Every structure is written in C-alpha cells, then in structure tokens.
C-alpha cells in the first residue's frame, strides 16, 4: 500500500526520486520537451482554513479531526479514473482510511459483509507524513469547476518530441521526469557557487541524481537540489523547489455545504 503514496509532493517526499537512472541515460542532446502548466488556483479564506486544519491534524496525528475533513463522496482514483481498489459499496470514509493506511485493505474486505471497519493499521500506516506533505503543498490548480487538486500538473505540449527525447537518451520507465515551474538556470554544482551550465523555461527534464544523498542504510535527508539532463546534453543542478514530478499522486478538494473537504485521492500508479 505504501507504494501508492510515495510521491505525494516533491517538497516532502523527493527521497523517492529514482537515483539509479544515471548510468542508463545517455548524456546527449535531445529535443526540448515543452510543457503547459495548469492554471494556479488561489485559495480563498475558507480553503486556507481547511488546509491549515489539515496541517494541524496531521502534525498532531489526530485521526478523529482528520476524518471530519473527509467529504461524503471521497473517491479513490488512478490517473483520473476510479481505481480498481476503490470499493464502491463502502463508505467514503472507509475508502479514505484504506488509502492512507488507517486500516488494512484485507481487513476491510474481511469485514465488508458486516459493515465494520477493522481497527488494525496497514504496514507503516497511518501515512501521516504523506498527509502533512499534501497539507503544506501550495501548488494548487482547478481540476474542474468544483475540484481543486495539488500538486499542480503539467501536460506535454508535443508527445512526439517527448517520445523522441526518451529514445535519444535511452530513457526507460524507471527514469523520472520533472517539469520546471518557470525560467531556471542550471548550475555545475548543487550550491550557489556553481557556475551556470544552461537555462530552461517550462520544460520536462529527466532526473539524474539528488542532493544531498543519504549514505547507504541511512534515512534520506530533505533533498534540496536535483541533477537534471538538459536538452543540450549537459547535466546541471536545479533547486528542488523549482520543479515537480511529471507523474505524481494528488489530493483533491471540493466545496460542500459544510465547507471545503477532501474529495479524492488520484494515485499515479495502478
């Protein structure tokens, strides 16, 4: 279950970036992969209050307060479609508890006929760190007239360019691509002292490495910089805050008669 929640936001969970892809990517020039970033959603006071509450209950690990923020029609999605693991016969809160590790999926299934929810958590659950990451994410966008999601998303402008780029550098599905949020200068080192090696706008870039990198067997510290392969074929470092995963999990919110509520979780993998 944890695998569904490994990329909640770049800021908090970037330790999941694939750092083993460097050896398999050819550092050669490739077509620029332009992206179109979704329009930013500017939260109103009510939305900000809900987000602050989510941050507070996540920090306090207050399950009851958290559950009060879940909407009555919470959906478990996979890339925009209902997930195969979403139980239509279960209540919205029951599905939410399963997604975020408050109960084990198998335990829920065992209790489906009785209408009871198991009280044993999933391995490593509940996923409070993931919820906290969503709560502090400010890169929100309006997915529809009634749905706000985050982190923000970007779409590839030309799929042919993207396919050609992947072929040029020999990138398979294990290579992660991030998109830059605006104009950014890549440097030779992950420090302010690094010399510029290239400049990009809103584009998708393959990730080669991260900084700092945890020693083997040690917990991953917060990542501050990403090493990317530029279209020129050169590698360079950019701030982690300047880019987001092209493919990532998202949490969505809807305005209900009782205020803003958590309305959906859209996972990036099946």
N, C-alpha and C positions, 0 to 999 in steps of 0.2 A: 504493500500500500504506500509506503514511503516514496517509492519511485514516481508516483503520480504528482508529488509535491516538491520536487527537487529544484524547481526554478521559479519560485513564486515572484521574486523580484531580483533584479541584478544587484541592487544595493546590499541586500541581506544574505542572499544565497548564492553569490557568484562562485563560491567554492566548488560548485558542481560543474563549472566550465571544463570542457574537455582539454586537459593539458597534455595529452599524449599524442595530439594530432600533428605536432611539428614535423616529426620525421616522415610523415606520409604525404605532406603537402609540398609541391614543387614551388619554389620561390621564383616564379617567373611572371612577367606581365600578363594581365588578364583584363577583359572588358570591364568598364565601370558598371557596377550594379546599382542603379539609382532606385531609390525607394520613395514612396509617398506616405508620409506620416499622418495618422488620423488627427483630426482637429482636436485641440486640447479642450477639455471640459474644465470650466472654472467653478469650483464648488460654491454653493450658497451657504448661508449660515447654518441651515438645517443639516445639510450634508456634512459640513465640517464638524458639527456637533456629533453626528453619528460616527464619523471617522475617529474623532477624539475618544469617544466612548469605546470603540473597538480597540484602540491602542491601550486604553486604560485596563480593560478587562483582560486583554492578552498579557499585559505586564503583570497583573495580579493573579492570573490563571483562575479567573472567576467564571466557572462554567455556566452557572445559572444566569449571570448577567450577559454572558456571550449568547446563550440560547435565546434571550429576549430580543436580540438583534437580527435573528434569522427570520426572513419573510415567510409568509404562509404558502408560497408557491416555489420554494427553493428548487432549482434544477441542477442536476449533475450532468455536465456536458463534456463532450470530447470533440475538440476542433469545430465547435459551433453546432454540433448535433448531439441529441441525447446519448449519453454514454451507455454502453452495453451493461454497465454495472449499476445504472440507476434503476432503483426498484419503484416502478410506477404505483404499486399497491401499498407502498409505505408512506408515512407522513413526511412532510418537508424536513422537519427537524431530525427525523430518524436518518434520512439520507445525508443530511449535513454532518451528523455525528459520525457516520461511517467514513465520509470523505476525509474528515480531519482527525481521525484516529481516536475518537472517544469511545468507539465500540469496534469490535472485530466484525468484518463482513460475514464470516462464517457463523458467528454467534447470532447475528441478526437473522440470517437465513434460518437457523435452527428455531428461532422464536417467531417466525413470520406468521404461523397459524394462530399463535396465542395472542398476538398483538403486543407482546412485551419486548422491551429493548434490553439487550444484555448490558451489564454494567462493567464488563471487563474491557480494558482498553486494547487497542491494536498495538503490535510491537513498536516500540519507540514513541507511541502516541501518549497523550494527545499532541498534535503538532502546533504547539503554541508559538514556536519561532516563526513558522510559516504565516500564521495569522498576524503576528506582530509585524512581519515584513509587509504584508498587504496593507495593514493599517497605516503605516508610515509612507506608503508609496504616494507620490503626488503627480505621477504621470498618468492622469486620467483622461478618458475620451468617452464621447457619447456613442455607444454602440447602436442605439436606436433612439427614438423619441422618448422612450421610457426606461432606458437601461444605460447605466454608466459603468464602465469597466476600467480596470487597471492591472498591470502596467499598460501603457499605451501600445498601440500596434502600428506596424508599417506593412505596406504591400509592395511587392516588387513591380517596378514600372514595366520592365520588359523581361518576360520569362526566358526568352531565347538568350538574352545577354547573361542571365543567371546560369542557365544550363551550360553555355559556352565557358563561362568563368570557372565553373566547377570542373569541367573537363580539362581546361588549360592547366589548372594547378593539381589535378588528380584528387580532388576532394570527394570523399565518400560521405555516407550519412553520419559518420562519427564526428565529423568536423562541424563545430558550431559556428553560426554566422550571427553577428550582432549588427545592428544598424545605428548609425550615429545620429544624434538628435539635432545637429546643426554643424556649422563650419568648425573644423577642428584641425589642429596641427599635431602631427605625429612626431615624436622625438626619438633620438637614438637610445635613450635610457629612460627608465621609469622614474626620473627625477626632474626637477626644474632645471638642472644643469645640462640636461641632454640637448644636443643640437637638433634643429628641425631636419626631418628626412622626407617630409611630404605633407600635403594639405588636402583634405577631402571635405565635401559637403554632406548632404544627406544621402548616404550610401550604405550598402551592406558589405561587411568585411569578415573574412574568416579569422577566427581566434587561434593564435599560435601558442600563447602562454599567458600566465598571470603573475602578478607581483603584489605582495610577497607570496612566496610559495612555501608551504609548510614542510618541514623536514619529514622524512618518511616515518609514518607511525604517529605523527603529532597532529593535533587538531589544526584545521585551516584557519589562519587569522583573517581578519577582514581584508578583502582584496581592494587595492587602491588603483591599480593600473592593468590594462590589457595590452598584450602584444598582438598586433594585427598584421596581416599581409595586405599591403597597399596595392592598388591596381598597377602601379609602376613595377611591381615585383619586389620592392623593398619591404623590409619589415620595420615596424615602428611601434612606439608605445603611446597609448592614449589614456586619459583618466577614465576609470571605471564608470564614473558618473556621466560620462559623455555618450554612452552607448547602452543599448538594451538588447536582449536576445530577440532574434527574428521570430523564434518559436519559443513560447513560454506559457506557463499556467497563468490564468487570470481569474480575479474575483470580481463579480458584478453586483451592482446595487440597483434597487428600484424604489421609487417613491410610492408608499402605500398610505392608506388613511391614517395609519399610526406612525407616519414618518418614514425616513429612509431605512431600508432593511437590506440585508444580504440576500440577493435574489438568485445567484447562480455561481457555480464554480465551473470554469471551462479549462479542462486539462489539455496539455499539449501533446500527450501520447495516449495511445489506445490502452 
